Structure formats: structure tokens, C-alpha cells
Amino acid sequence: MTKEKFLTLRWNNILTLGFGLIMLAYVGFVISTSALSDVIAFIGLVLIGAVY
């Protein structure tokens, strides 16, 4: 396995889609429920945004 095999447009699209769907699921969960406080929800968004 070489680095060039994984640094392709296809892998970039797959990773972007995967991380984007995780972010959208989290945002949908936070907006639709009040299970998390506002501060915890904001911290979660910041952490996901920093990783993404």
C-alpha cells in the first residue's frame, strides 16, 4: 500500500461525505432534542468542526 493509492479524489470524496454526514446527524440531534445543554452542544460542534 502506497500513500498515492489513498490520496485520490475518490477517497477524498468518501471521507468528506462520511464526516459531513456525521456532522449533519449531530446537528439534527442537537436541534431536534433538548437532551444536551446549550454549552455542551456548542462544545461538541466546536470539537467536530476542529477535527473536520
Secondary structure, DSSP 4 states (H G I P E B T S, - for coil): --HHHHSSHHHHHHHHHHHHHHHHHHHHHHHH--SS-HHHHHHHHHHHHHH-
